[in-house]
Amino acid sequence: MHFIVIKLRTIKLALLLMLVIVMLSVGAQNKTAASVFFGRVIREVPIYRVETDQKQVAISFDAAWGADKTQDILDLLAEYNVSATFFLVGFWVEDYPEMAQKICDSGFEVGTHSNTHSDMSQLTKAQITEELTLSKSKIEQSTNTNVKLFRAPFGAYNNTLIESARELGLTSIQWDVDSLDWKGLSAGEITKRVINKARSGSIVLFHNNADNIVDALRLVLDRLTKKGYDIVSIGEILIKDSYYVDSQGQQREK
């Protein structure tokens, strides 16, 4: 008769390995569990795009400086009968309250883009809360709508910013398609960037007063609709319940 002798240390190592495998499996959909187990904090990320079977693309406009082209943008969106989301800075709403109201009256979604357009990843939690609370209040008072979305200026974020926004009922939104319209690109260059990168579930970033934005927007709307995409607001494309955001910023159903 043969006896197999297994050392206690070997058993402990095997059990530890099994526990690690289980925690990694859980961590795939529950990053908190994995981070606690490994003694580190996993960086939170905003939503860059949405996993969807629908052929939809969400377009958005950040409004911080100027409003000269905004009415033309609204007219184009109405002409193509599509939706969009506008992220408004608090001081922009103060400077252009009638235009902020017109955006909402035209049926478009609005979110906050901060109060002063500062790098909020460099602010304290108290300063972040003040920025978001003030901007949210200004937008809601001016437009009589409930603000639920937030986009960080410069796309700069950290855990404190995302967590603070969440505490105020705001979902943090980024983008996976950057038009780079703010760089002064031609309408053709902007269009090429967007069309080449957009896919189902994409969130596209534009700016309401960028050079050539009106001409570029017409081309983008024309090309996307001909490709069979429904152009929607961010709120329309988001998964509302039982979701998680993976490490690449893709919102997925659980």
C-alpha positions as CSV (number, residue, x, y, z in Angstrom):
1,M,0.0,0.0,0.0
2,H,1.3,3.4,-1.0
3,F,0.7,6.6,1.0
4,I,0.8,10.1,-0.5
5,V,2.2,12.6,1.9
6,I,1.0,16.2,1.2
7,K,2.7,18.9,3.2
8,L,0.5,21.4,5.0
9,R,2.3,24.2,3.2
10,T,1.4,22.7,-0.2
11,I,-2.3,22.5,0.9
12,K,-2.2,26.2,1.9
13,L,-0.6,27.2,-1.4
14,A,-3.2,25.3,-3.3
15,L,-6.1,26.8,-1.4
16,L,-4.5,30.3,-1.9
17,L,-4.3,29.7,-5.6
18,M,-7.9,28.6,-5.8
19,L,-8.9,31.7,-3.8
20,V,-7.0,34.0,-6.2
21,I,-8.7,32.4,-9.2
22,V,-12.1,32.9,-7.6
23,M,-11.4,36.5,-6.8
24,L,-10.1,37.2,-10.3
25,S,-13.3,35.8,-11.7
26,V,-15.4,37.9,-9.4
27,G,-13.3,40.9,-10.2
28,A,-14.1,40.7,-13.8
29,Q,-17.6,42.0,-13.0
30,N,-16.9,43.4,-9.5
31,K,-13.7,45.5,-9.5
32,T,-14.2,46.4,-5.8
33,A,-13.9,42.8,-4.7
34,A,-10.7,42.4,-6.6
35,S,-9.2,45.7,-5.4
36,V,-9.9,44.9,-1.8
37,F,-8.4,41.4,-2.1
38,F,-5.2,42.7,-3.6
39,G,-4.9,45.7,-1.3
40,R,-5.1,48.3,-4.0
41,V,-7.6,50.7,-5.5
42,I,-8.5,50.2,-9.1
43,R,-9.0,53.4,-11.0
44,E,-12.6,54.2,-11.9
45,V,-13.3,55.4,-15.4
46,P,-16.1,57.3,-17.0
47,I,-18.2,55.9,-19.8
48,Y,-16.4,56.2,-23.1
49,R,-18.8,54.1,-25.2
50,V,-21.7,51.7,-24.7
51,E,-21.9,48.0,-25.7
52,T,-25.0,47.7,-27.8
53,D,-26.4,45.6,-30.6
54,Q,-28.3,48.6,-31.9
55,K,-26.7,50.6,-34.7
56,Q,-26.6,53.8,-32.8
57,V,-24.1,56.6,-32.3
58,A,-24.4,59.4,-29.7
59,I,-23.2,62.8,-30.6
60,S,-22.3,65.6,-28.0
61,F,-21.2,69.2,-27.9
62,D,-19.2,70.9,-25.2
63,A,-20.1,74.5,-24.7
64,A,-17.6,76.7,-22.9
65,W,-16.8,79.7,-25.1
66,G,-18.9,81.5,-27.6
67,A,-22.3,80.6,-29.0
68,D,-22.2,82.1,-32.6
69,K,-22.7,78.7,-34.3
70,T,-25.1,77.1,-31.8
71,Q,-28.3,78.1,-33.6
72,D,-27.0,76.7,-36.9
73,I,-26.1,73.4,-35.0
74,L,-29.7,73.2,-33.6
75,D,-31.1,73.9,-37.1
76,L,-29.0,71.1,-38.6
77,L,-30.0,68.6,-35.9
78,A,-33.6,69.4,-36.5
79,E,-33.2,69.1,-40.2
80,Y,-31.9,65.6,-39.9
81,N,-34.3,64.8,-37.1
82,V,-31.6,63.5,-34.7
83,S,-30.9,63.9,-31.0
84,A,-27.8,65.1,-29.3
85,T,-26.4,66.1,-25.9
86,F,-24.9,69.5,-24.9
87,F,-22.5,69.7,-22.0
88,L,-22.7,73.3,-20.6
89,V,-20.2,75.2,-18.4
90,G,-21.8,77.3,-15.7
91,F,-20.3,80.6,-16.9
92,W,-21.5,79.8,-20.4
93,V,-25.0,79.5,-19.2
94,E,-24.7,82.8,-17.4
95,D,-23.4,84.4,-20.6
96,Y,-26.0,82.8,-22.9
97,P,-29.1,81.9,-20.9
98,E,-31.4,82.3,-23.8
99,M,-29.3,79.9,-25.9
100,A,-29.2,77.4,-23.0
101,Q,-33.0,77.6,-22.8
102,K,-33.3,77.2,-26.6
103,I,-31.2,74.0,-26.6
104,C,-33.7,72.5,-24.1
105,D,-36.7,73.9,-25.8
106,S,-35.5,72.2,-29.0
107,G,-35.7,68.9,-27.2
108,F,-32.0,68.3,-26.7
109,E,-30.4,66.8,-23.6
110,V,-28.1,68.9,-21.4
111,G,-25.4,67.9,-18.9
112,T,-22.8,69.8,-16.9
113,H,-19.3,70.5,-18.1
114,S,-18.3,72.1,-14.7
115,N,-18.8,75.6,-13.5
116,T,-15.5,77.3,-14.4
117,H,-13.9,74.8,-16.9
118,S,-10.9,74.1,-14.6
119,D,-8.9,70.9,-14.4
120,M,-11.2,69.2,-11.8
121,S,-8.8,66.3,-11.3
122,Q,-6.6,68.8,-9.4
123,L,-9.3,70.0,-7.0
124,T,-10.2,68.8,-3.6
125,K,-13.4,66.9,-3.0
126,A,-15.0,70.0,-1.5
127,Q,-14.0,72.1,-4.5
128,I,-15.3,69.5,-6.9
129,T,-18.6,69.4,-5.1
130,E,-18.9,73.1,-5.3
131,E,-18.1,73.2,-9.0
132,L,-20.7,70.5,-9.8
133,T,-23.4,71.8,-7.5
134,L,-23.1,75.4,-8.8
135,S,-23.1,74.4,-12.5
136,K,-25.9,71.9,-12.0
137,S,-28.0,74.6,-10.3
138,K,-27.3,77.2,-12.9
139,I,-28.3,74.9,-15.8
140,E,-31.4,73.6,-14.1
141,Q,-32.6,77.1,-13.1
142,S,-31.9,78.4,-16.6
143,T,-33.4,75.5,-18.6
144,N,-35.9,74.0,-16.1
145,T,-34.5,70.5,-16.7
146,N,-32.9,67.9,-14.5
147,V,-29.1,67.5,-15.1
148,K,-28.0,63.8,-14.9
149,L,-24.8,63.8,-17.0
150,F,-21.3,65.2,-16.4
151,R,-18.2,65.6,-18.6
152,A,-14.9,66.6,-17.1
153,P,-13.1,69.6,-18.7
154,F,-10.1,68.5,-20.7
155,G,-11.2,64.9,-20.2
156,A,-9.2,64.9,-16.9
157,Y,-10.6,62.8,-14.1
158,N,-9.7,60.7,-11.1
159,N,-11.6,58.5,-8.6
160,T,-12.5,61.5,-6.4
161,L,-14.1,63.3,-9.3
162,I,-16.1,60.4,-10.5
163,E,-17.2,59.4,-7.0
164,S,-18.2,63.0,-6.2
165,A,-20.2,63.3,-9.3
166,R,-22.0,60.0,-8.5
167,E,-22.9,61.3,-5.1
168,L,-24.6,64.2,-6.8
169,G,-26.6,61.9,-9.1
170,L,-24.4,62.5,-12.1
171,T,-23.0,59.9,-14.5
172,S,-19.5,60.7,-15.8
173,I,-19.2,60.6,-19.6
174,Q,-16.2,60.7,-21.8
175,W,-16.0,59.9,-25.5
176,D,-14.4,57.3,-27.8
177,V,-14.5,59.5,-30.9
178,D,-12.8,62.8,-30.7
179,S,-13.5,65.1,-33.7
180,L,-10.6,67.3,-32.8
181,D,-12.7,70.2,-34.2
182,W,-11.1,72.5,-31.6
183,K,-7.8,72.3,-33.5
184,G,-9.1,74.2,-36.4
185,L,-9.3,71.2,-38.7
186,S,-11.2,71.5,-42.0
187,A,-14.7,70.2,-42.3
188,G,-13.4,67.3,-44.4
189,E,-10.7,66.4,-41.9
190,I,-13.2,66.4,-39.0
191,T,-15.7,64.3,-41.0
192,K,-13.0,61.7,-41.9
193,R,-12.0,61.4,-38.3
194,V,-15.5,60.8,-37.0
195,I,-16.6,58.5,-39.8
196,N,-13.5,56.3,-39.6
197,K,-13.7,55.9,-35.9
198,A,-17.5,55.8,-35.1
199,R,-19.1,52.4,-34.4
200,S,-22.2,51.1,-32.7
201,G,-22.3,52.6,-29.2
202,S,-19.8,55.3,-29.8
203,I,-19.9,58.7,-28.1
204,V,-18.6,61.5,-30.4
205,L,-17.1,64.7,-29.0
206,F,-17.8,68.1,-30.8
207,H,-17.6,71.7,-29.6
208,N,-20.4,74.1,-30.2
209,N,-18.3,77.0,-31.4
210,A,-15.4,75.2,-33.2
211,D,-14.2,76.4,-36.5
212,N,-15.9,74.6,-39.4
213,I,-18.2,72.7,-37.0
214,V,-21.4,73.6,-39.0
215,D,-20.0,72.4,-42.3
216,A,-18.5,69.3,-40.7
217,L,-21.6,68.4,-38.8
218,R,-23.7,68.4,-42.0
219,L,-21.2,66.0,-43.6
220,V,-21.1,63.8,-40.5
221,L,-24.9,63.6,-40.2
222,D,-25.2,62.8,-43.8
223,R,-22.6,60.0,-43.8
224,L,-23.7,58.4,-40.6
225,T,-27.3,58.3,-41.6
226,K,-26.5,56.8,-45.0
227,K,-24.5,54.1,-43.2
228,G,-27.7,53.3,-41.3
229,Y,-26.8,54.7,-37.9
230,D,-29.5,56.2,-35.7
231,I,-28.0,59.4,-34.1
232,V,-29.1,59.8,-30.5
233,S,-28.4,61.6,-27.3
234,I,-26.1,60.0,-24.7
235,G,-29.0,59.5,-22.4
236,E,-30.8,57.4,-25.0
237,I,-27.8,55.1,-25.6
238,L,-26.9,54.5,-22.0
239,I,-27.7,51.2,-20.2
240,K,-30.0,52.3,-17.3
241,D,-30.0,49.4,-14.9
242,S,-27.6,46.6,-13.9
243,Y,-24.4,47.6,-15.7
244,Y,-20.7,47.9,-15.1
245,V,-18.0,49.9,-16.8
246,D,-15.0,47.9,-17.8
247,S,-11.3,49.0,-17.6
248,Q,-11.6,50.4,-21.1
249,G,-14.5,52.6,-20.3
250,Q,-17.1,50.5,-22.1
251,Q,-20.5,50.4,-20.4
252,R,-21.8,46.8,-20.4
253,E,-24.8,44.9,-19.1
254,K,-24.2,42.6,-16.1
